[in-house]
Amino acid sequence: METKKDLKLAVLIDADNVPYANVKEMFEEIAKYGIPTFKRIYADWTKPTVSGWKKVLLENAITPIQQYSYSVGKNASDSALIIDAMDILYTGKVDGFCIVSSDSDFTRLATRLREAGMKVIGIGEKKTLSPFITACDKFIYLEILKPEVVVEIKKNGKQSVKQGTPSTPSKNQPLSKIDPTIIRLFRDSVSDLEDENGWTFLGELGNLLLKKKPDFDPRNYGFSKMLPLIKSMNAFEIDVRESGKNNIKHIFIKKK
């Protein structure tokens, strides 16, 4: 996975099309890619349907942008988000955008921002349509950011329920299954990158997979990292090599 902690990101949230739960985990995920310098959220805040966001905004220092609905059936907040995104783009103060929405209406915005050289990360629910997903450099499903619920049995026989972390390997139903399509994607990508002996560096493979499939993430399949996912396929050989510095090891894979 590509990580650039020095990127300045504008985080723009469509409150009408994402739930307010797990926003804390969402910003922890965004921190892997950069620093949120703009944090704005768009909605008609006079509606009772978005009242649950109030506490979340205060806890995460997100600036609410009020946008009244001028007519029934139209989402005026979408237009406000798009206009702000273009204004921020032309300030030159950010390196990328994080668009938080499950609405495919932002497909053209994501495409335009990438044309301007911006890194575009999308975050939304599994129901998000593919045009918006493929328009982003990377797309992250909100469902994989939910903390794991851990049930502990105490000595007295009572149960104690607490939350784990988003990086905890999930025991819940994975969002996607490891089917022949994903295995073929891996095999084709290895073929694209392999050296004369058939070996492919795992880091380069991860970058290529994201270019081919922006919503690729090992967590979608129930794994916290890519290597355990590859091992579960039982279709590749794995070679761990010493790099010669700071106990860093390089992992290479090869088709069986």
URDA-V713707 format. One record per residue. N is the residue number from 1. D_LAST is the distance of its C-alpha to the last C-alpha in Angstrom with 2 decimals. Layout:
# URDA-V713707
N:D_LAST
N:D_LAST
This chain:
# URDA-V713707
1:23.75
2:26.55
3:29.67
4:33.05
5:35.75
6:38.50
7:38.37
8:41.60
9:40.89
10:43.26
11:42.44
12:44.09
13:44.07
14:45.10
15:46.79
16:47.23
17:43.54
18:41.92
19:42.99
20:44.66
21:42.79
22:40.28
23:41.56
24:41.47
25:37.72
26:37.39
27:39.22
28:37.17
29:34.05
30:35.91
31:36.81
32:33.17
33:33.63
34:37.26
35:40.89
36:42.65
37:45.85
38:46.93
39:46.62
40:48.35
41:48.33
42:50.01
43:51.91
44:55.37
45:56.25
46:59.30
47:57.13
48:56.70
49:53.07
50:52.03
51:54.30
52:51.44
53:50.24
54:53.37
55:52.31
56:48.82
57:50.39
58:52.60
59:49.92
60:47.55
61:50.21
62:49.25
63:51.98
64:52.91
65:53.90
66:56.39
67:56.14
68:58.50
69:57.51
70:59.96
71:59.41
72:57.90
73:54.32
74:53.55
75:51.45
76:53.39
77:51.26
78:48.39
79:50.69
80:51.83
81:48.27
82:47.49
83:50.76
84:50.17
85:46.66
86:48.13
87:50.98
88:48.61
89:46.51
90:49.62
91:50.71
92:47.84
93:47.54
94:43.94
95:40.49
96:38.93
97:39.60
98:38.34
99:39.46
100:39.56
101:40.01
102:38.49
103:40.67
104:39.13
105:42.53
106:41.27
107:38.69
108:41.06
109:41.98
110:38.39
111:37.94
112:41.24
113:40.45
114:37.17
115:39.15
116:41.40
117:38.56
118:38.35
119:35.31
120:35.36
121:33.92
122:34.55
123:34.97
124:35.78
125:35.17
126:32.39
127:34.93
128:34.96
129:34.55
130:31.74
131:34.14
132:35.09
133:31.55
134:30.27
135:33.44
136:32.51
137:30.27
138:29.08
139:30.13
140:30.33
141:31.23
142:34.23
143:33.01
144:30.33
145:33.12
146:35.15
147:35.57
148:34.33
149:37.25
150:37.25
151:39.55
152:40.86
153:43.01
154:45.88
155:47.75
156:50.55
157:48.19
158:48.41
159:45.48
160:44.94
161:43.03
162:41.78
163:39.34
164:36.17
165:34.55
166:32.36
167:29.56
168:29.75
169:26.72
170:28.34
171:29.04
172:30.31
173:28.65
174:25.98
175:27.04
176:23.89
177:21.32
178:17.54
179:17.47
180:15.35
181:17.21
182:16.10
183:12.38
184:12.96
185:14.96
186:12.30
187:9.81
188:12.98
189:14.19
190:11.29
191:11.87
192:15.52
193:15.38
194:12.88
195:14.82
196:15.09
197:12.35
198:9.83
199:10.75
200:12.59
201:15.48
202:15.62
203:19.29
204:18.98
205:16.35
206:18.91
207:21.66
208:20.03
209:19.23
210:22.93
211:24.10
212:22.33
213:23.17
214:26.11
215:26.15
216:22.61
217:22.97
218:20.89
219:24.24
220:24.36
221:21.67
222:23.40
223:21.68
224:23.71
225:20.95
226:17.71
227:15.62
228:16.50
229:15.69
230:12.09
231:11.87
232:13.54
233:11.00
234:8.57
235:5.74
236:5.05
237:5.97
238:9.71
239:12.32
240:15.98
241:18.42
242:22.20
243:24.09
244:27.29
245:29.52
246:30.62
247:27.78
248:25.49
249:21.78
250:19.21
251:15.78
252:12.85
253:9.36
254:6.37
255:3.79
256:0.00
